[in-house]
Amino acid sequence: MKFTLLLALLMSSSFAATNGLLLLQGIVQEELSLTVNAQSVASNLDLETTQTNLLVASVDENSNSNTGYKITISSANNGVLKRSGGSETISYLLKYDGSTVNLAGSSTTPVQSKNVGTAGVYSDSSDVNISYTGAANSSRVAGTYTDTLTFEIAAN
């Protein structure tokens, strides 16, 4: 019995360590989001009156990506207002955060790129403006003219 007890004590002390490690780790998930805040005028454009830099929306951009982010816009009608059920169009010029955006013939157009680096969380709000030439209703085919813009945010 003494031999077994002595052997057990020797075995347990020979495997004991004088130090140990504990890894503490957590993960912060990447967050990228945007919110399009449409102005009421966006869905009720006065097509008879010429507009220059009419504010139609603001876009709130949020990111915690250490590589920064980019914003892209795509247009359902390649950057024109198109009459529902017809082929008639009204051209307009779009600006995002003060810069002109070319939506013609492109599936997505990059409009904003932020390299936030180690600054961490980044939030910004960018204005969306349009300009177009008004014309009397009698000079256009009656109907509803629309375009749908899709805004996307992605990490750089």
C-alpha positions in Angstrom: 0.0 0.0 0.0 2.9 2.4 0.9 4.5 1.6 -2.4 1.3 2.4 -4.4 0.8 5.6 -2.5 4.4 6.7 -3.1 4.2 5.8 -6.8 1.0 7.8 -7.1 2.6 10.9 -5.4 5.6 10.7 -7.7 3.5 10.3 -10.8 1.3 13.3 -10.0 4.1 15.6 -9.0 6.1 14.7 -12.1 3.3 15.9 -14.4 2.6 19.1 -12.5 3.6 22.4 -14.2 5.1 25.5 -12.7 3.2 27.8 -15.1 0.2 27.7 -17.4 -1.3 29.7 -20.2 -4.8 31.0 -20.7 -5.8 32.4 -24.1 -8.4 35.2 -23.9 -9.9 36.0 -27.3 -12.9 37.7 -28.7 -14.1 38.6 -32.2 -15.6 41.8 -33.4 -17.7 41.1 -36.4 -17.4 43.4 -39.4 -20.4 45.8 -39.6 -21.2 47.5 -42.8 -24.6 49.3 -43.2 -26.3 52.1 -45.0 -29.6 53.7 -44.8 -31.3 55.6 -47.6 -33.4 58.5 -46.2 -35.6 59.6 -49.1 -37.0 63.1 -49.1 -40.7 63.3 -49.9 -40.0 65.2 -53.1 -38.2 62.1 -54.5 -41.5 60.3 -55.2 -43.3 63.4 -56.4 -40.9 65.2 -58.8 -42.3 68.2 -60.6 -41.3 67.4 -64.1 -42.5 70.7 -65.5 -39.9 72.7 -63.5 -36.2 72.5 -64.2 -34.3 71.4 -61.1 -30.7 71.9 -60.2 -29.1 69.9 -57.4 -32.5 69.0 -55.9 -31.9 67.1 -52.7 -33.8 63.8 -53.0 -32.1 61.7 -50.3 -29.3 61.4 -47.8 -27.4 58.1 -47.3 -26.1 57.2 -43.8 -22.9 55.1 -44.1 -21.6 53.0 -41.2 -18.5 50.8 -41.1 -16.1 49.3 -38.7 -13.9 47.7 -41.4 -10.2 48.3 -40.9 -9.9 48.2 -44.7 -12.4 50.9 -45.3 -15.5 50.6 -47.6 -17.0 51.6 -50.9 -20.4 52.6 -52.0 -21.9 51.7 -55.4 -25.1 52.7 -57.1 -27.0 50.9 -59.8 -30.0 52.2 -61.8 -32.9 50.1 -63.0 -33.2 52.3 -66.1 -29.5 53.2 -66.8 -29.9 56.7 -65.3 -33.1 57.9 -66.9 -36.7 58.3 -65.7 -38.7 55.9 -67.9 -42.4 56.0 -68.5 -44.2 52.9 -67.1 -45.4 50.8 -70.0 -43.6 52.9 -72.6 -40.2 53.8 -74.0 -40.2 57.5 -73.3 -37.5 58.8 -71.0 -36.4 61.9 -69.1 -32.7 62.4 -68.6 -31.4 63.4 -65.2 -28.0 64.1 -63.6 -27.3 62.4 -60.3 -24.8 63.6 -57.7 -23.6 61.6 -54.6 -21.9 63.6 -51.9 -21.3 66.4 -54.4 -19.8 64.2 -57.1 -21.5 63.5 -60.5 -22.4 59.9 -61.0 -22.7 58.3 -64.4 -25.3 55.6 -64.3 -25.7 55.1 -68.1 -24.8 51.6 -69.4 -23.2 50.4 -66.2 -24.6 47.7 -63.8 -23.0 49.3 -60.8 -21.1 52.6 -60.4 -18.6 53.2 -57.6 -19.4 56.5 -56.0 -17.6 56.6 -52.6 -14.6 55.0 -51.2 -13.3 55.5 -47.7 -10.0 54.1 -46.4 -10.6 54.5 -42.7 -7.6 52.4 -41.7 -7.1 51.9 -37.9 -9.5 54.8 -37.2 -12.1 52.1 -36.4 -15.8 52.9 -36.6 -16.7 55.4 -39.3 -20.1 57.1 -39.9 -20.9 59.6 -42.6 -24.0 61.0 -44.3 -23.9 61.8 -48.0 -26.5 63.8 -50.0 -28.1 62.6 -53.2 -29.1 65.3 -55.6 -30.6 65.3 -59.1 -30.9 67.8 -61.8 -33.1 67.7 -64.9 -34.7 70.0 -67.4 -38.4 70.6 -67.0 -40.9 70.6 -69.8 -44.5 71.4 -70.1 -46.8 68.4 -69.7 -48.2 69.0 -73.2 -44.7 68.2 -74.6 -44.4 64.8 -73.0 -46.4 61.6 -73.2 -48.7 61.2 -70.1 -47.7 58.6 -67.5 -45.5 57.9 -64.5 -41.8 58.2 -65.1 -39.6 56.3 -62.7 -36.1 55.0 -62.0 -35.0 52.8 -59.0 -31.6 53.3 -57.6 -29.9 50.6 -55.5 -27.2 51.7 -53.1 -24.7 49.1 -51.7 -21.9 49.2 -49.2 -19.0 46.7 -49.1 -15.6 46.5 -47.5 -12.6 47.5 -49.6 
